[in-house]
Amino acid sequence: MKLSDVIDPRLLDAIDGSTVLGIDIGSRGSKAVLLRGNELFVTQVATGVNMQDTADELLDELLDVAGIGRNDIAFIVGTGYGRVALQFIRIPSEIVTEISCHAMGAHFLNADTRTIIDIGGQDSKTIQVDPKTGKVSRFIMNDKCAAGTGRFLEKAASLLEFTIGELGPASLRAESFPEISSQCVVFAESEIISHRARGESRESIAAGLHFASARRVKNLISKIPLEGALVFTGGVSNNIGMKKALEELIGLEITPFRLDPVYAGALGAAIYAQRLLAGQQESDETEESLIEANISDLIERTAEAEKRFIARTDVKKIGHLCNYTPIELLSASGAAHTRLMKCGTPDIVSRGELITKSVFCDLTKSVLGHFTELDPLFAGLDQVVTFYTCDSIKATAEAIDNFFVESVGYVVPRNGNREEGRKFFRQQILNFRDDLARLTGHKVTDDELSEQIRLYNKARRLIRDISELRMRDQPPLSGRDFLEITRAFYYLQPEELLVLLEDISLRLSSTPESGPRPLRLMISGGIIAEGDRRILDLIEDEIGARIVVEDHCTGLRPFYHETDEKIDPWQALSNAYLDQAPCARQVPLDNLLDFSTQLAKVYRVDGVIYTYLKFCPCYGMTKNRFVRQFQELELPVLELSHDYSQGDTGQIKTRLEAFIEVLKEKQEV
């Protein structure tokens, strides 16, 4: 077909005559668009098990239709679910996220497009488009649940004995429809069976299912301002039942294209292919690799310290659950101690969920799961200490006390600014000292505590100094490396830790700056547990950006304070822990917001990843305040909620890639 038959006339001149291909490998169906001269060729096939075979099938079909050979293709861009698997011998190629490709494709099909609803086989998205450029302004995706997606509708069609092509038209024949309340495919299946048993028509149930799916998509749209022309793309876009349900619920008409909207992503990929071919974006291949820190000795020593901790039988062993626990006092008591911050596998999480509530975060479930499974680090503990912050941690400590080992808890005043709160917290620390004495047989003296305060002050200063090296344009260590440094703080005795930190600081300080300036990101929000590194791995290993600062309780935040060495050590501890960069549980929240934004400024970040565990009562409830605060600084921010399953890794990567693309495009403006 001619380009002029489908492309918005206002943008025809922006497409050159080069021969390029865009391939969109979806989870259920795959599409391709070939641009050549003033013509456009399209094809689609079902996605096979091998993504490369599917891409080659699309390519061969288009070559046959266009009457050309592989050597005529100047550039290929892959996008969609299977884009990372694509490789083409002797044809230059690149991958771009489907979010960016759908935005660009929709833009060229209708230059007025501002909001896109994209529903595919496994996820749904709402994308806000800059009408001047076709680039993504904002986006939001559903979670890993299949409700509201093509997979959900396929399952429903099967239960109603329709083909997927019949389901949409059937829903339009319904005069009324039942309420389908479940947002889970499994539970919705039960509802469908119940409605059929009550004599509801298949058409009515089909209509109810479409409206149930549309309500879920509407919730996504509500989080992004609905502006300008609304369009519908993705594999579900040809379902007229879904289109009708969306229009009724949203209250706006969906603007049609002159090209089947399932090809929007592939078209956008083809347009990006032309731009890459023309050299409008720089190639990452010319960039030099970033210098990485060598902290292997520290990592090895930390692992050895963990093994020593597990093997010790000569002293009492204490685990603590929160960053408000005064580690100086634990060290002065002579007890072996470590912070319990290990994430768990889905099996470990599920074991913990048998004890606590399902609506608790995965960290609390992991802690209980590790106890249940007799993890060596947990099984040998003599006591668990908790300075209460969130309700989930408090309940977890109570469960530990009920089922596994003695657990003692102390109250942290929510408002650390009040003098009476500081005096109260001092008494809580003294109570902790007395309880430690009953456990260990040793009552900590003022001098012993003062010595540990001095050592840990020095350790915190060194960690801050090491972190500040990341203020350089070319940071000499990665965000993952820095979390290994903070992890060592909780395993190593301060005397051993200081030697290692001084060596690392000296070596990194003398490292010459080399290589390009990476995109600089800040991670803010809830805890990044030990072993929970996949977001960092995706950002730094696969996407190529760099975490330069962390505002969370296992990152830089706990090291941004010192304890006064000249006053009563018990009051000094009280003041220091209440004056530290606070948890989101503390009030006023502005103290933490101000600290977060200050970190973002001094580390000159390009964007913020705000991440928190699902069901987190502290950071899940306050996320909107954080997001607004960063947006007021004109800092792009991506919100990521996650858990310890690995099922949403692909979706998280897609969102991160799209966010990075937005940041890169912002830099190019």
C-alpha positions as CSV (number, residue, x, y, z in Angstrom):
1,M,0.0,0.0,0.0
2,K,1.1,3.6,-0.5
3,L,2.4,5.5,2.5
4,S,-0.1,8.3,1.7
5,D,-2.9,5.8,2.2
6,V,-2.2,5.3,5.9
7,I,0.3,7.9,7.2
8,D,-0.9,11.3,8.6
9,P,-0.4,13.7,5.7
10,R,1.3,16.2,8.0
11,L,4.1,13.7,8.6
12,L,4.7,12.1,5.2
13,D,7.8,14.2,4.6
14,A,9.4,12.9,7.7
15,I,9.7,9.4,6.2
16,D,12.5,9.0,3.8
17,G,12.7,6.4,1.0
18,S,15.2,4.0,2.7
19,T,14.3,0.3,2.9
20,V,13.9,-0.6,6.5
21,L,12.0,-3.1,8.6
22,G,10.2,-2.9,11.9
23,I,9.5,-6.2,13.7
24,D,7.1,-6.4,16.7
25,I,7.4,-9.8,18.4
26,G,4.4,-10.0,20.7
27,S,3.6,-12.7,23.3
28,R,0.8,-14.1,21.1
29,G,1.2,-12.6,17.7
30,S,4.0,-11.0,15.8
31,K,3.9,-8.2,13.2
32,A,6.2,-6.6,10.7
33,V,6.2,-3.4,8.6
34,L,8.6,-2.8,5.7
35,L,9.1,0.7,4.4
36,R,10.5,1.1,0.9
37,G,10.3,4.2,-1.2
38,N,6.7,5.5,-0.9
39,E,5.3,2.1,-0.1
40,L,4.5,0.2,3.1
41,F,4.2,-3.6,3.4
42,V,2.7,-5.5,6.4
43,T,2.4,-9.0,7.6
44,Q,1.7,-10.9,10.8
45,V,2.1,-14.5,12.1
46,A,1.5,-16.3,15.4
47,T,4.5,-16.1,17.7
48,G,6.3,-19.4,17.8
49,V,8.5,-20.9,20.5
50,N,11.7,-19.6,18.8
51,M,11.6,-15.8,18.5
52,Q,14.3,-15.7,15.8
53,D,12.4,-18.2,13.6
54,T,9.3,-16.1,14.0
55,A,11.2,-12.9,13.0
56,D,12.8,-14.7,10.0
57,E,9.3,-15.9,8.9
58,L,8.1,-12.3,9.0
59,L,11.1,-11.1,7.1
60,D,10.9,-13.7,4.4
61,E,7.2,-13.1,3.8
62,L,7.8,-9.3,3.3
63,L,10.8,-9.9,1.1
64,D,8.6,-12.1,-1.1
65,V,5.8,-9.6,-1.3
66,A,8.1,-6.6,-2.0
67,G,10.1,-8.6,-4.5
68,I,13.5,-7.8,-2.9
69,G,16.3,-9.6,-1.2
70,R,17.9,-9.5,2.3
71,N,20.7,-7.4,1.0
72,D,18.2,-4.6,0.2
73,I,17.3,-4.2,3.9
74,A,19.3,-1.3,5.2
75,F,18.3,-1.5,8.9
76,I,16.0,-3.5,11.2
77,V,14.6,-2.5,14.5
78,G,13.1,-5.2,16.8
79,T,10.5,-4.5,19.5
80,G,8.0,-6.2,21.6
81,Y,8.0,-9.2,23.9
82,G,10.7,-11.1,22.1
83,R,12.9,-8.3,20.9
84,V,16.0,-9.3,22.9
85,A,16.3,-12.6,21.1
86,L,16.6,-11.0,17.6
87,Q,19.8,-11.1,15.5
88,F,20.2,-10.6,11.8
89,I,23.3,-11.6,10.0
90,R,24.8,-8.9,7.8
91,I,21.9,-6.5,8.4
92,P,22.4,-3.7,10.9
93,S,19.8,-4.0,13.7
94,E,18.8,-2.5,17.0
95,I,16.1,-3.0,19.6
96,V,13.7,-0.3,21.0
97,T,11.0,-0.9,23.6
98,E,7.5,-1.4,22.5
99,I,6.4,1.6,24.5
100,S,8.5,3.9,22.4
101,C,7.6,2.1,19.2
102,H,3.8,2.2,19.8
103,A,4.1,5.9,20.6
104,M,6.0,6.7,17.4
105,G,3.8,4.5,15.3
106,A,0.6,6.0,16.6
107,H,2.0,9.5,16.1
108,F,2.7,8.8,12.4
109,L,-0.8,7.3,12.0
110,N,-2.4,10.3,13.7
111,A,-0.3,13.4,14.5
112,D,-2.9,14.5,17.1
113,T,-2.4,11.4,19.2
114,R,-1.8,12.2,22.9
115,T,-3.0,9.1,24.7
116,I,-2.6,5.4,23.7
117,I,-4.3,2.4,25.2
118,D,-2.1,-0.6,24.3
119,I,-3.5,-4.0,25.2
120,G,-1.4,-7.0,24.2
121,G,-1.4,-10.7,25.0
122,Q,0.2,-10.4,28.5
123,D,0.0,-6.8,29.6
124,S,-1.7,-3.5,29.1
125,K,-0.3,0.0,29.0
126,T,-1.3,3.6,28.9
127,I,1.1,5.9,27.1
128,Q,1.1,9.7,26.9
129,V,2.7,11.0,23.7
130,D,4.3,14.3,22.9
131,P,2.4,15.4,19.7
132,K,5.4,17.4,18.5
133,T,7.8,14.5,18.4
134,G,6.0,11.3,18.8
135,K,8.1,10.4,21.9
136,V,6.9,9.1,25.2
137,S,6.0,11.7,27.8
138,R,4.7,9.3,30.5
139,F,3.6,5.7,30.6
140,I,2.2,3.2,33.1
141,M,1.8,-0.6,32.8
142,N,-0.4,-3.1,34.6
143,D,1.2,-5.4,37.1
144,K,2.0,-9.0,36.2
145,C,-1.7,-10.1,36.5
146,A,-3.2,-11.2,33.2
147,A,-6.6,-9.6,33.8
148,G,-7.6,-7.1,31.1
149,T,-5.2,-8.6,28.5
150,G,-5.5,-10.8,25.4
151,R,-4.6,-13.9,27.5
152,F,-7.6,-13.2,29.8
153,L,-10.0,-12.8,26.8
154,E,-8.7,-15.9,25.1
155,K,-9.4,-18.0,28.3
156,A,-12.8,-16.4,28.6
157,A,-13.7,-17.1,25.0
158,S,-12.8,-20.8,25.4
159,L,-15.0,-21.1,28.5
160,L,-17.9,-19.5,26.6
161,E,-17.3,-21.8,23.6
162,F,-16.5,-18.8,21.3
163,T,-13.4,-18.3,19.2
164,I,-11.4,-15.2,20.2
165,G,-12.7,-13.5,17.0
166,E,-16.3,-14.2,17.9
167,L,-16.1,-12.9,21.5
168,G,-16.2,-9.2,20.7
169,P,-19.1,-9.3,18.3
170,A,-21.0,-11.6,20.7
171,S,-20.7,-9.1,23.5
172,L,-22.4,-6.4,21.3
173,R,-25.5,-8.6,21.1
174,A,-26.1,-8.6,24.8
175,E,-29.0,-6.5,26.1
176,S,-27.5,-6.5,29.7
177,F,-24.6,-8.1,31.4
178,P,-23.6,-9.5,34.8
179,E,-21.0,-7.9,37.0
180,I,-17.7,-9.8,36.8
181,S,-15.9,-8.7,39.9
182,S,-12.8,-10.9,39.9
183,Q,-9.6,-9.3,38.6
184,C,-7.8,-12.7,38.6
185,V,-8.1,-15.1,35.6
186,V,-8.5,-18.1,37.9
187,F,-11.3,-16.6,39.9
188,A,-12.9,-15.0,36.9
189,E,-13.1,-18.6,35.5
190,S,-15.2,-19.6,38.5
191,E,-17.5,-16.6,38.0
192,I,-18.0,-17.5,34.4
193,I,-19.0,-21.0,35.3
194,S,-21.4,-19.7,38.0
195,H,-23.1,-17.3,35.6
196,R,-23.6,-20.0,33.0
197,A,-25.0,-22.3,35.7
198,R,-27.5,-19.6,36.5
199,G,-28.7,-19.4,32.9
200,E,-27.0,-16.2,31.8
201,S,-26.5,-16.1,28.0
202,R,-23.1,-16.4,26.6
203,E,-23.4,-13.0,25.0
204,S,-24.2,-11.3,28.3
205,I,-21.3,-13.0,30.1
206,A,-19.0,-11.9,27.2
207,A,-20.2,-8.3,27.6
208,G,-19.6,-8.5,31.4
209,L,-16.1,-9.8,30.8
210,H,-15.2,-7.0,28.4
211,F,-16.4,-4.3,30.9
212,A,-14.5,-6.0,33.7
213,S,-11.3,-5.9,31.6
214,A,-12.0,-2.3,30.5
215,R,-12.4,-1.2,34.1
216,R,-8.9,-2.4,34.9
217,V,-7.6,-0.5,31.9
218,K,-9.5,2.6,33.0
219,N,-7.7,2.5,36.3
220,L,-4.4,2.8,34.4
221,I,-5.7,5.7,32.4
222,S,-6.8,7.5,35.5
223,K,-3.1,7.8,36.6
224,I,-2.1,9.6,33.4
225,P,-3.9,12.8,32.3
226,L,-6.2,12.0,29.4
227,E,-5.4,14.6,26.6
228,G,-6.1,15.0,22.9
229,A,-6.9,12.1,20.6
230,L,-7.3,8.7,22.3
231,V,-6.1,5.7,20.3
232,F,-6.2,2.0,20.8
233,T,-3.3,-0.3,19.8
234,G,-2.0,-3.8,20.4
235,G,-3.3,-7.3,19.8
236,V,-6.7,-6.6,21.4
237,S,-7.3,-3.4,19.5
238,N,-9.4,-5.2,16.9
239,N,-11.8,-6.5,19.5
240,I,-14.9,-4.4,19.0
241,G,-16.4,-5.5,22.3
242,M,-13.4,-4.1,24.2
243,K,-13.4,-0.9,22.1
244,K,-17.1,-0.3,23.0
245,A,-16.5,-1.0,26.7
246,L,-13.5,1.3,26.9
247,E,-15.4,4.1,25.1
248,E,-18.4,3.8,27.5
249,L,-16.3,3.7,30.6
250,I,-13.8,6.4,29.7
251,G,-16.4,8.7,28.1
252,L,-14.3,9.4,24.9
253,E,-14.4,8.0,21.4
254,I,-11.4,6.1,20.3
255,T,-9.9,7.7,17.2
256,P,-9.5,5.2,14.3
257,F,-6.4,4.7,12.1
258,R,-6.3,4.1,8.4
259,L,-3.9,1.1,9.1
260,D,-4.8,-1.8,11.3
261,P,-3.8,-0.7,14.8
262,V,-2.1,-4.0,15.5
263,Y,0.8,-2.7,13.3
264,A,1.4,0.5,15.3
265,G,4.4,-1.0,17.2
266,A,6.0,-2.4,14.1
267,L,5.5,0.8,12.2
268,G,7.1,2.8,15.0
269,A,10.0,0.3,14.9
270,A,10.4,0.9,11.2
271,I,10.5,4.6,11.6
272,Y,13.1,4.3,14.4
273,A,15.1,2.1,11.9
274,Q,15.1,4.9,9.4
275,R,16.3,7.4,12.0
276,L,19.0,5.1,13.3
277,L,20.1,4.5,9.7
278,A,20.3,8.3,9.1
279,G,22.5,8.7,12.2
280,Q,20.1,10.8,14.2
281,Q,20.9,8.8,17.3
282,E,24.5,7.9,18.5
283,S,25.5,4.3,18.5
284,D,26.4,2.8,21.9
285,E,29.2,0.8,20.1
286,T,31.5,3.8,20.1
287,E,31.3,4.3,23.8
288,E,34.1,3.2,26.0
289,S,33.3,0.8,28.9
290,L,33.0,2.4,32.3
291,I,35.6,1.8,35.0
292,E,34.5,-0.7,37.6
293,A,35.7,-0.9,41.1
294,N,37.5,-4.0,42.3
295,I,35.9,-4.8,45.7
296,S,36.3,-8.6,45.4
297,D,38.3,-8.7,48.6
298,L,35.6,-7.0,50.6
299,I,32.9,-9.3,49.1
300,E,35.1,-12.4,50.0
301,R,35.7,-11.1,53.5
302,T,31.9,-10.5,54.0
303,A,31.1,-14.0,52.9
304,E,33.7,-15.4,55.3
305,A,32.3,-13.3,58.1
306,E,28.8,-14.7,57.5
307,K,30.2,-18.2,57.7
308,R,32.0,-17.4,60.9
309,F,28.8,-15.9,62.4
310,I,26.9,-19.1,61.6
311,A,29.6,-21.4,63.0
312,R,30.1,-19.5,66.3
313,T,29.0,-21.1,69.5
314,D,31.1,-19.2,72.0
315,V,29.0,-16.1,72.1
316,K,25.3,-15.1,71.9
317,K,24.1,-14.4,68.4
318,I,21.6,-11.6,67.7
319,G,19.8,-10.7,64.6
320,H,18.2,-7.3,64.2
321,L,15.4,-6.2,61.8
322,C,15.6,-2.5,61.4
323,N,18.0,0.3,60.7
324,Y,17.0,2.1,63.9
325,T,18.8,-0.6,66.0
326,P,21.9,1.0,67.6
327,I,24.6,-1.3,66.2
328,E,27.2,0.4,68.4
329,L,25.5,-1.1,71.5
330,L,25.3,-4.5,70.0
331,S,29.0,-4.4,69.1
332,A,30.0,-3.2,72.6
333,S,28.0,-6.0,74.3
334,G,30.3,-8.6,72.9
335,A,27.5,-10.5,71.1
336,A,27.8,-11.5,67.5
337,H,25.2,-9.6,65.5
338,T,23.9,-9.2,61.9
339,R,21.0,-7.5,60.2
340,L,18.3,-9.8,58.9
341,M,17.8,-8.4,55.5
342,K,17.9,-11.5,53.1
343,C,15.3,-11.7,50.5
344,G,13.8,-15.1,49.8
345,T,12.8,-17.3,46.9
346,P,9.0,-17.7,46.1
347,D,9.1,-20.9,48.1
348,I,10.6,-19.2,51.1
349,V,8.1,-16.4,50.8
350,S,5.2,-18.8,50.7
351,R,6.5,-20.6,53.8
352,G,6.5,-17.3,55.7
353,E,3.0,-16.5,54.4
354,L,1.7,-19.5,56.3
355,I,2.5,-17.7,59.5
356,T,1.8,-14.0,58.7
357,K,-0.8,-12.3,56.6
358,S,-0.7,-12.4,52.8
359,V,-0.9,-8.6,52.6
360,F,2.5,-8.3,54.3
361,C,5.5,-7.4,52.2
362,D,7.8,-10.2,50.8
363,L,10.7,-9.1,53.1
364,T,8.7,-9.9,56.3
365,K,7.5,-13.2,54.7
366,S,11.1,-14.0,53.8
367,V,12.3,-13.5,57.3
368,L,9.7,-15.9,58.7
369,G,10.3,-18.3,55.8
370,H,14.0,-18.4,56.5
371,F,13.3,-19.3,60.1
372,T,10.8,-22.0,59.0
373,E,13.3,-23.5,56.6
374,L,16.1,-23.5,59.2
375,D,18.3,-21.2,57.2
376,P,21.7,-21.5,59.0
377,L,22.0,-17.8,59.5
378,F,18.6,-17.7,61.2
379,A,18.4,-21.0,62.9
380,G,21.4,-20.4,65.2
381,L,20.2,-17.0,66.6
382,D,19.7,-16.6,70.3
383,Q,17.6,-13.5,70.0
384,V,16.1,-11.1,67.5
385,V,16.0,-7.4,68.3
386,T,13.5,-4.9,66.8
387,F,13.3,-1.2,67.1
388,Y,9.7,-0.9,65.8
389,T,9.1,1.1,62.6
390,C,6.3,-0.4,60.4
391,D,3.5,-2.5,61.6
392,S,4.6,-5.5,59.4
393,I,8.0,-5.6,61.1
394,K,6.4,-5.4,64.5
395,A,4.1,-8.3,63.7
396,T,7.0,-10.3,62.2
397,A,9.0,-9.9,65.4
398,E,6.0,-11.1,67.4
399,A,5.7,-14.1,65.2
400,I,9.4,-14.9,65.7
401,D,8.9,-14.7,69.4
402,N,5.9,-17.0,69.3
403,F,7.3,-19.7,67.0
404,F,11.1,-19.6,66.8
405,V,13.4,-17.6,69.2
406,E,13.1,-14.9,71.8
407,S,12.4,-11.5,70.2
408,V,12.6,-8.2,72.1
409,G,11.2,-5.0,70.9
410,Y,11.6,-1.3,71.6
411,V,9.6,1.8,70.5
412,V,11.0,4.4,68.2
413,P,9.3,7.8,68.7
414,R,7.6,8.8,65.4
415,N,8.6,12.4,65.8
416,G,12.3,12.7,66.5
417,N,12.3,16.5,66.7
418,R,10.7,16.6,70.2
419,E,12.9,16.8,73.3
420,E,10.6,14.5,75.2
421,G,10.9,11.9,72.4
422,R,14.7,12.0,72.6
423,K,14.6,11.4,76.3
424,F,12.2,8.6,75.9
425,F,14.3,7.0,73.2
426,R,17.4,7.3,75.4
427,Q,15.5,5.2,78.0
428,Q,14.6,2.7,75.4
429,I,18.3,2.3,74.5
430,L,19.1,1.9,78.2
431,N,16.4,-0.8,78.5
432,F,18.1,-2.5,75.5
433,R,21.4,-2.4,77.3
434,D,19.9,-4.1,80.4
435,D,18.3,-6.8,78.2
436,L,21.5,-7.4,76.5
437,A,23.2,-7.8,79.8
438,R,20.7,-10.5,80.8
439,L,21.4,-12.3,77.6
440,T,25.2,-12.0,77.4
441,G,26.2,-11.6,81.1
442,H,27.9,-8.3,80.3
443,K,26.6,-4.8,81.0
444,V,28.0,-2.3,78.6
445,T,29.9,0.7,80.2
446,D,29.9,4.3,79.0
447,D,33.6,3.9,77.8
448,E,32.9,0.7,75.9
449,L,29.9,2.4,74.1
450,S,31.9,5.5,73.4
451,E,34.7,3.5,71.7
452,Q,32.2,1.7,69.4
453,I,30.6,5.1,68.6
454,R,34.0,6.4,67.5
455,L,34.7,3.3,65.3
456,Y,31.3,3.3,63.6
457,N,31.5,7.1,63.1
458,K,34.7,6.5,61.2
459,A,33.2,3.7,59.1
460,R,30.2,5.8,58.2
461,R,32.4,8.7,57.1
462,L,34.4,6.4,54.9
463,I,31.3,5.0,53.3
464,R,30.1,8.5,52.7
465,D,33.4,9.4,51.2
466,I,33.3,6.4,48.9
467,S,29.8,7.2,47.8
468,E,30.8,10.8,47.0
469,L,33.2,9.5,44.4
470,R,30.0,8.7,42.5
471,M,29.5,12.5,42.1
472,R,32.1,12.3,39.3
473,D,30.9,12.3,35.7
474,Q,32.4,8.8,35.4
475,P,31.7,7.1,38.7
476,P,34.4,4.6,39.7
477,L,32.0,2.1,41.2
478,S,28.6,0.8,40.4
479,G,25.4,0.9,42.5
480,R,25.6,-2.8,43.0
481,D,29.2,-2.5,44.2
482,F,28.1,0.2,46.7
483,L,25.4,-2.1,48.1
484,E,28.1,-4.8,48.7
485,I,30.0,-2.2,50.7
486,T,26.9,-1.3,52.8
487,R,26.2,-5.1,53.3
488,A,29.7,-5.5,54.7
489,F,28.9,-2.9,57.4
490,Y,26.4,-5.3,59.0
491,Y,28.6,-8.4,58.9
492,L,32.2,-7.2,59.6
493,Q,33.5,-6.0,62.9
494,P,34.3,-2.3,62.7
495,E,38.1,-2.8,63.1
496,E,38.2,-5.2,60.1
497,L,35.8,-3.1,58.1
498,L,37.8,0.1,58.5
499,V,40.9,-1.4,57.0
500,L,39.0,-2.6,53.9
501,L,37.1,0.7,53.5
502,E,40.3,2.8,53.7
503,D,41.9,0.6,51.0
504,I,38.8,0.9,48.8
505,S,38.6,4.7,49.3
506,L,42.3,5.2,48.5
507,R,42.2,3.1,45.3
508,L,39.0,4.6,44.0
509,S,40.1,8.2,44.8
510,S,43.2,7.7,42.7
511,T,41.3,6.2,39.8
512,P,41.4,8.5,36.8
513,E,38.2,9.5,35.2
514,S,37.7,7.8,31.8
515,G,34.9,7.0,29.5
516,P,31.5,8.6,28.7
517,R,29.2,10.1,31.2
518,P,26.5,7.5,31.9
519,L,22.8,8.2,32.6
520,R,22.8,8.9,36.3
521,L,20.0,7.4,38.4
522,M,18.9,7.5,42.0
523,I,17.0,4.7,43.7
524,S,14.6,5.9,46.3
525,G,12.0,4.3,48.4
526,G,11.8,1.0,50.3
527,I,14.4,-1.6,51.2
528,I,16.6,-3.3,48.6
529,A,17.2,-6.6,50.5
530,E,20.3,-8.7,50.4
531,G,20.0,-10.9,47.3
532,D,17.4,-8.6,45.7
533,R,19.6,-7.1,43.0
534,R,17.7,-7.7,39.8
535,I,16.6,-4.0,39.3
536,L,20.3,-3.0,39.7
537,D,21.4,-5.7,37.4
538,L,18.9,-4.7,34.7
539,I,19.8,-1.0,35.0
540,E,23.6,-1.4,35.1
541,D,24.3,-4.6,33.2
542,E,21.7,-4.8,30.5
543,I,20.5,-1.2,30.0
544,G,23.8,0.6,30.7
545,A,22.7,3.3,33.0
546,R,24.4,3.8,36.4
547,I,22.9,4.0,40.0
548,V,24.9,6.9,41.6
549,V,23.0,7.2,44.9
550,E,20.5,5.4,47.0
551,D,17.9,6.8,49.3
552,H,16.8,3.6,51.0
553,C,17.7,1.9,54.3
554,T,20.2,-0.5,52.8
555,G,21.9,2.1,50.6
556,L,23.5,5.4,51.4
557,R,20.7,6.7,53.7
558,P,21.9,5.0,57.0
559,F,25.3,6.5,56.7
560,Y,24.3,10.1,56.5
561,H,24.7,10.9,60.2
562,E,27.3,10.8,63.0
563,T,27.0,10.3,66.7
564,D,28.3,13.1,69.0
565,E,31.4,11.8,70.7
566,K,31.6,14.5,73.3
567,I,28.3,14.1,75.2
568,D,26.6,11.4,77.2
569,P,26.9,8.4,74.9
570,W,23.4,7.2,75.6
571,Q,21.8,10.5,74.7
572,A,24.2,10.8,71.8
573,L,22.9,7.5,70.4
574,S,19.3,8.6,70.9
575,N,20.0,11.9,69.1
576,A,21.9,10.3,66.3
577,Y,19.4,7.7,65.4
578,L,16.5,10.1,65.6
579,D,18.4,12.7,63.5
580,Q,19.4,10.2,60.8
581,A,17.6,10.4,57.4
582,P,14.3,9.1,58.6
583,C,12.2,6.2,57.5
584,A,8.9,7.0,55.8
585,R,7.1,5.8,58.9
586,Q,8.5,8.9,60.8
587,V,6.9,12.3,61.0
588,P,7.0,14.9,59.6
589,L,7.5,13.1,56.2
590,D,8.9,16.4,54.9
591,N,12.2,15.6,56.6
592,L,12.7,12.5,54.4
593,L,11.4,14.3,51.3
594,D,13.9,17.1,51.8
595,F,16.7,14.7,52.3
596,S,15.8,12.7,49.2
597,T,15.6,15.7,47.0
598,Q,18.9,17.1,48.4
599,L,20.6,13.8,47.5
600,A,19.2,14.0,44.0
601,K,20.6,17.5,43.6
602,V,24.1,17.0,44.9
603,Y,24.5,13.7,43.0
604,R,23.2,15.4,39.8
605,V,20.9,12.6,38.8
606,D,19.0,12.5,35.5
607,G,16.1,10.5,36.9
608,V,14.8,8.6,39.9
609,I,13.6,5.0,40.3
610,Y,11.2,5.0,43.2
611,T,10.8,1.3,44.2
612,Y,9.0,-0.4,47.0
613,L,7.8,-3.9,47.9
614,K,4.2,-4.6,47.2
615,F,2.0,-4.2,50.3
616,C,4.7,-2.0,52.0
617,P,2.8,0.1,54.6
618,C,5.5,2.8,54.7
619,Y,6.7,3.4,51.2
620,G,3.6,2.2,49.3
621,M,1.4,4.6,51.2
622,T,3.7,7.6,50.7
623,K,4.8,7.1,47.1
624,N,2.7,9.9,45.7
625,R,4.4,12.5,48.0
626,F,7.8,11.3,46.8
627,V,6.8,11.3,43.1
628,R,5.4,14.9,43.4
629,Q,8.5,16.1,45.2
630,F,10.8,14.8,42.4
631,Q,8.5,16.1,39.7
632,E,8.6,19.6,41.3
633,L,12.4,19.4,40.7
634,E,11.6,18.5,37.1
635,L,13.2,15.1,37.7
636,P,11.6,12.2,35.7
637,V,10.6,9.5,38.1
638,L,9.6,5.9,37.5
639,E,7.6,4.1,40.1
640,L,8.3,0.3,40.5
641,S,6.5,-1.9,42.9
642,H,7.9,-5.4,43.0
643,D,8.1,-8.6,45.0
644,Y,10.6,-11.5,45.2
645,S,9.1,-13.6,42.5
646,Q,10.8,-13.5,39.2
647,G,7.7,-13.5,37.0
648,D,7.7,-9.8,36.4
649,T,11.3,-9.4,35.5
650,G,10.5,-9.0,31.8
651,Q,7.9,-6.3,32.5
652,I,10.2,-4.4,34.9
653,K,13.0,-4.5,32.2
654,T,10.5,-3.1,29.6
655,R,9.5,-0.3,31.9
656,L,13.1,0.5,32.8
657,E,14.2,0.5,29.1
658,A,11.3,2.8,28.2
659,F,12.2,5.1,31.1
660,I,15.9,5.2,30.0
661,E,14.8,6.0,26.5
662,V,12.7,8.9,27.7
663,L,15.7,10.2,29.7
664,K,18.0,9.9,26.7
665,E,15.5,11.7,24.5
666,K,15.2,14.5,27.1
667,Q,19.0,14.9,27.1
668,E,19.0,15.2,23.3
669,V,16.5,18.1,23.3
